[in-house]
């Protein structure tokens, strides 16, 4: 989903993660852009344990059910990396528990 130009915080976060060599330079700025390993910006924010970025991305409409190349959703990723606060945020946003 392309992001609204008015959502500056989310755009800045997307730019930040897309500049970290996870993503092809040819991708458009999008909440659902996929990295070279098949993960979304939200997956990368969770991997980096950045609670603020996770909240902003979810509020901007990032998919909490997107599946990465290893079959992990953002919730799986948060559990895998042991960040309880991010787990709570993703569950509160409506992530499937199955």
PyMOL CGO cylinders between C-alpha atoms (Angstrom):
from pymol import cmd
from pymol.cgo import CYLINDER

trace = [
    CYLINDER, 0.00, 0.00, 0.00, 1.50, 3.36, -0.97, 0.3, 1, 1, 1, 1, 1, 1,
    CYLINDER, 1.50, 3.36, -0.97, 1.72, 5.68, 1.98, 0.3, 1, 1, 1, 1, 1, 1,
    CYLINDER, 1.72, 5.68, 1.98, 0.04, 9.07, 2.22, 0.3, 1, 1, 1, 1, 1, 1,
    CYLINDER, 0.04, 9.07, 2.22, 2.39, 12.00, 1.65, 0.3, 1, 1, 1, 1, 1, 1,
    CYLINDER, 2.39, 12.00, 1.65, 0.90, 13.56, 4.76, 0.3, 1, 1, 1, 1, 1, 1,
    CYLINDER, 0.90, 13.56, 4.76, 2.24, 10.79, 7.00, 0.3, 1, 1, 1, 1, 1, 1,
    CYLINDER, 2.24, 10.79, 7.00, 5.73, 12.24, 7.34, 0.3, 1, 1, 1, 1, 1, 1,
    CYLINDER, 5.73, 12.24, 7.34, 6.83, 10.10, 10.30, 0.3, 1, 1, 1, 1, 1, 1,
    CYLINDER, 6.83, 10.10, 10.30, 5.99, 6.87, 8.50, 0.3, 1, 1, 1, 1, 1, 1,
    CYLINDER, 5.99, 6.87, 8.50, 7.66, 8.09, 5.30, 0.3, 1, 1, 1, 1, 1, 1,
    CYLINDER, 7.66, 8.09, 5.30, 10.82, 8.93, 7.24, 0.3, 1, 1, 1, 1, 1, 1,
    CYLINDER, 10.82, 8.93, 7.24, 10.83, 5.44, 8.80, 0.3, 1, 1, 1, 1, 1, 1,
    CYLINDER, 10.83, 5.44, 8.80, 10.33, 3.80, 5.40, 0.3, 1, 1, 1, 1, 1, 1,
    CYLINDER, 10.33, 3.80, 5.40, 13.21, 5.83, 3.97, 0.3, 1, 1, 1, 1, 1, 1,
    CYLINDER, 13.21, 5.83, 3.97, 15.41, 4.89, 6.95, 0.3, 1, 1, 1, 1, 1, 1,
    CYLINDER, 15.41, 4.89, 6.95, 14.92, 1.14, 6.55, 0.3, 1, 1, 1, 1, 1, 1,
    CYLINDER, 14.92, 1.14, 6.55, 15.07, 1.25, 2.76, 0.3, 1, 1, 1, 1, 1, 1,
    CYLINDER, 15.07, 1.25, 2.76, 18.46, 2.97, 3.02, 0.3, 1, 1, 1, 1, 1, 1,
    CYLINDER, 18.46, 2.97, 3.02, 19.96, 0.17, 5.14, 0.3, 1, 1, 1, 1, 1, 1,
    CYLINDER, 19.96, 0.17, 5.14, 20.68, -2.08, 2.16, 0.3, 1, 1, 1, 1, 1, 1,
    CYLINDER, 20.68, -2.08, 2.16, 17.75, -4.36, 2.98, 0.3, 1, 1, 1, 1, 1, 1,
    CYLINDER, 17.75, -4.36, 2.98, 15.78, -3.09, 0.00, 0.3, 1, 1, 1, 1, 1, 1,
    CYLINDER, 15.78, -3.09, 0.00, 16.35, -2.55, -3.71, 0.3, 1, 1, 1, 1, 1, 1,
    CYLINDER, 16.35, -2.55, -3.71, 16.83, 1.11, -4.59, 0.3, 1, 1, 1, 1, 1, 1,
    CYLINDER, 16.83, 1.11, -4.59, 14.19, 0.79, -7.30, 0.3, 1, 1, 1, 1, 1, 1,
    CYLINDER, 14.19, 0.79, -7.30, 11.29, 0.11, -4.92, 0.3, 1, 1, 1, 1, 1, 1,
    CYLINDER, 11.29, 0.11, -4.92, 8.67, 2.78, -4.35, 0.3, 1, 1, 1, 1, 1, 1,
    CYLINDER, 8.67, 2.78, -4.35, 8.16, 4.10, -0.84, 0.3, 1, 1, 1, 1, 1, 1,
    CYLINDER, 8.16, 4.10, -0.84, 5.50, 1.75, 0.48, 0.3, 1, 1, 1, 1, 1, 1,
    CYLINDER, 5.50, 1.75, 0.48, 4.53, 0.17, 3.77, 0.3, 1, 1, 1, 1, 1, 1,
    CYLINDER, 4.53, 0.17, 3.77, 4.47, -3.18, 1.98, 0.3, 1, 1, 1, 1, 1, 1,
    CYLINDER, 4.47, -3.18, 1.98, 7.80, -2.91, 0.14, 0.3, 1, 1, 1, 1, 1, 1,
    CYLINDER, 7.80, -2.91, 0.14, 9.68, -6.20, 0.43, 0.3, 1, 1, 1, 1, 1, 1,
    CYLINDER, 9.68, -6.20, 0.43, 13.34, -6.50, 1.33, 0.3, 1, 1, 1, 1, 1, 1,
    CYLINDER, 13.34, -6.50, 1.33, 15.73, -8.76, -0.53, 0.3, 1, 1, 1, 1, 1, 1,
    CYLINDER, 15.73, -8.76, -0.53, 14.89, -11.46, 2.02, 0.3, 1, 1, 1, 1, 1, 1,
    CYLINDER, 14.89, -11.46, 2.02, 11.12, -11.01, 1.60, 0.3, 1, 1, 1, 1, 1, 1,
    CYLINDER, 11.12, -11.01, 1.60, 10.34, -9.03, 4.72, 0.3, 1, 1, 1, 1, 1, 1,
    CYLINDER, 10.34, -9.03, 4.72, 8.39, -5.79, 5.08, 0.3, 1, 1, 1, 1, 1, 1,
    CYLINDER, 8.39, -5.79, 5.08, 9.53, -2.56, 6.73, 0.3, 1, 1, 1, 1, 1, 1,
    CYLINDER, 9.53, -2.56, 6.73, 7.49, -3.60, 9.80, 0.3, 1, 1, 1, 1, 1, 1,
    CYLINDER, 7.49, -3.60, 9.80, 9.44, -6.88, 10.02, 0.3, 1, 1, 1, 1, 1, 1,
    CYLINDER, 9.44, -6.88, 10.02, 12.70, -4.90, 9.89, 0.3, 1, 1, 1, 1, 1, 1,
    CYLINDER, 12.70, -4.90, 9.89, 11.55, -2.43, 12.57, 0.3, 1, 1, 1, 1, 1, 1,
    CYLINDER, 11.55, -2.43, 12.57, 10.66, -5.39, 14.81, 0.3, 1, 1, 1, 1, 1, 1,
    CYLINDER, 10.66, -5.39, 14.81, 14.01, -7.07, 14.07, 0.3, 1, 1, 1, 1, 1, 1,
    CYLINDER, 14.01, -7.07, 14.07, 15.71, -3.81, 15.11, 0.3, 1, 1, 1, 1, 1, 1,
    CYLINDER, 15.71, -3.81, 15.11, 13.57, -3.73, 18.27, 0.3, 1, 1, 1, 1, 1, 1,
    CYLINDER, 13.57, -3.73, 18.27, 12.38, -0.21, 17.54, 0.3, 1, 1, 1, 1, 1, 1,
    CYLINDER, 12.38, -0.21, 17.54, 9.08, 0.13, 19.40, 0.3, 1, 1, 1, 1, 1, 1,
    CYLINDER, 9.08, 0.13, 19.40, 8.44, 3.69, 18.24, 0.3, 1, 1, 1, 1, 1, 1,
    CYLINDER, 8.44, 3.69, 18.24, 8.89, 2.75, 14.57, 0.3, 1, 1, 1, 1, 1, 1,
    CYLINDER, 8.89, 2.75, 14.57, 6.65, -0.30, 15.02, 0.3, 1, 1, 1, 1, 1, 1,
    CYLINDER, 6.65, -0.30, 15.02, 3.85, 1.83, 16.48, 0.3, 1, 1, 1, 1, 1, 1,
    CYLINDER, 3.85, 1.83, 16.48, 4.10, 4.46, 13.77, 0.3, 1, 1, 1, 1, 1, 1,
    CYLINDER, 4.10, 4.46, 13.77, 4.14, 1.88, 10.97, 0.3, 1, 1, 1, 1, 1, 1,
    CYLINDER, 4.14, 1.88, 10.97, 1.12, 0.05, 12.38, 0.3, 1, 1, 1, 1, 1, 1,
    CYLINDER, 1.12, 0.05, 12.38, -0.75, 3.34, 12.84, 0.3, 1, 1, 1, 1, 1, 1,
    CYLINDER, -0.75, 3.34, 12.84, 0.06, 4.21, 9.21, 0.3, 1, 1, 1, 1, 1, 1,
    CYLINDER, 0.06, 4.21, 9.21, -1.50, 0.94, 8.03, 0.3, 1, 1, 1, 1, 1, 1,
    CYLINDER, -1.50, 0.94, 8.03, 1.36, -1.56, 7.78, 0.3, 1, 1, 1, 1, 1, 1,
    CYLINDER, 1.36, -1.56, 7.78, 0.07, -5.12, 7.48, 0.3, 1, 1, 1, 1, 1, 1,
    CYLINDER, 0.07, -5.12, 7.48, 0.38, -7.03, 10.73, 0.3, 1, 1, 1, 1, 1, 1,
    CYLINDER, 0.38, -7.03, 10.73, -0.31, -10.26, 8.85, 0.3, 1, 1, 1, 1, 1, 1,
    CYLINDER, -0.31, -10.26, 8.85, 2.37, -9.94, 6.14, 0.3, 1, 1, 1, 1, 1, 1,
    CYLINDER, 2.37, -9.94, 6.14, 4.40, -13.14, 5.85, 0.3, 1, 1, 1, 1, 1, 1,
    CYLINDER, 4.40, -13.14, 5.85, 8.14, -12.95, 5.25, 0.3, 1, 1, 1, 1, 1, 1,
    CYLINDER, 8.14, -12.95, 5.25, 10.28, -15.48, 3.40, 0.3, 1, 1, 1, 1, 1, 1,
    CYLINDER, 10.28, -15.48, 3.40, 10.71, -17.67, 6.50, 0.3, 1, 1, 1, 1, 1, 1,
    CYLINDER, 10.71, -17.67, 6.50, 6.94, -17.78, 6.98, 0.3, 1, 1, 1, 1, 1, 1,
    CYLINDER, 6.94, -17.78, 6.98, 7.04, -15.31, 9.87, 0.3, 1, 1, 1, 1, 1, 1,
    CYLINDER, 7.04, -15.31, 9.87, 4.42, -12.65, 10.45, 0.3, 1, 1, 1, 1, 1, 1,
    CYLINDER, 4.42, -12.65, 10.45, 5.37, -9.53, 12.42, 0.3, 1, 1, 1, 1, 1, 1,
    CYLINDER, 5.37, -9.53, 12.42, 4.04, -11.25, 15.56, 0.3, 1, 1, 1, 1, 1, 1,
    CYLINDER, 4.04, -11.25, 15.56, 6.25, -14.30, 14.97, 0.3, 1, 1, 1, 1, 1, 1,
    CYLINDER, 6.25, -14.30, 14.97, 9.21, -11.96, 14.50, 0.3, 1, 1, 1, 1, 1, 1,
    CYLINDER, 9.21, -11.96, 14.50, 8.47, -10.10, 17.76, 0.3, 1, 1, 1, 1, 1, 1,
    CYLINDER, 8.47, -10.10, 17.76, 8.17, -13.36, 19.70, 0.3, 1, 1, 1, 1, 1, 1,
    CYLINDER, 8.17, -13.36, 19.70, 11.34, -14.76, 18.09, 0.3, 1, 1, 1, 1, 1, 1,
    CYLINDER, 11.34, -14.76, 18.09, 13.34, -11.73, 19.21, 0.3, 1, 1, 1, 1, 1, 1,
    CYLINDER, 13.34, -11.73, 19.21, 11.79, -11.70, 22.67, 0.3, 1, 1, 1, 1, 1, 1,
    CYLINDER, 11.79, -11.70, 22.67, 10.47, -8.17, 22.74, 0.3, 1, 1, 1, 1, 1, 1,
    CYLINDER, 10.47, -8.17, 22.74, 7.42, -8.38, 25.00, 0.3, 1, 1, 1, 1, 1, 1,
    CYLINDER, 7.42, -8.38, 25.00, 6.32, -4.77, 24.49, 0.3, 1, 1, 1, 1, 1, 1,
    CYLINDER, 6.32, -4.77, 24.49, 6.38, -5.13, 20.70, 0.3, 1, 1, 1, 1, 1, 1,
    CYLINDER, 6.38, -5.13, 20.70, 4.49, -8.44, 21.04, 0.3, 1, 1, 1, 1, 1, 1,
    CYLINDER, 4.49, -8.44, 21.04, 1.80, -6.60, 23.03, 0.3, 1, 1, 1, 1, 1, 1,
    CYLINDER, 1.80, -6.60, 23.03, 1.59, -3.77, 20.48, 0.3, 1, 1, 1, 1, 1, 1,
    CYLINDER, 1.59, -3.77, 20.48, 1.24, -6.17, 17.54, 0.3, 1, 1, 1, 1, 1, 1,
    CYLINDER, 1.24, -6.17, 17.54, -1.42, -8.26, 19.34, 0.3, 1, 1, 1, 1, 1, 1,
    CYLINDER, -1.42, -8.26, 19.34, -3.32, -5.12, 20.36, 0.3, 1, 1, 1, 1, 1, 1,
    CYLINDER, -3.32, -5.12, 20.36, -3.29, -4.07, 16.69, 0.3, 1, 1, 1, 1, 1, 1,
    CYLINDER, -3.29, -4.07, 16.69, -5.19, -7.27, 15.88, 0.3, 1, 1, 1, 1, 1, 1,
    CYLINDER, -5.19, -7.27, 15.88, -2.54, -9.79, 14.87, 0.3, 1, 1, 1, 1, 1, 1,
    CYLINDER, -2.54, -9.79, 14.87, -3.78, -13.35, 14.54, 0.3, 1, 1, 1, 1, 1, 1,
    CYLINDER, -3.78, -13.35, 14.54, -2.69, -15.58, 17.39, 0.3, 1, 1, 1, 1, 1, 1,
    CYLINDER, -2.69, -15.58, 17.39, -2.82, -18.72, 15.24, 0.3, 1, 1, 1, 1, 1, 1,
]
cmd.load_cgo(trace, "trace")
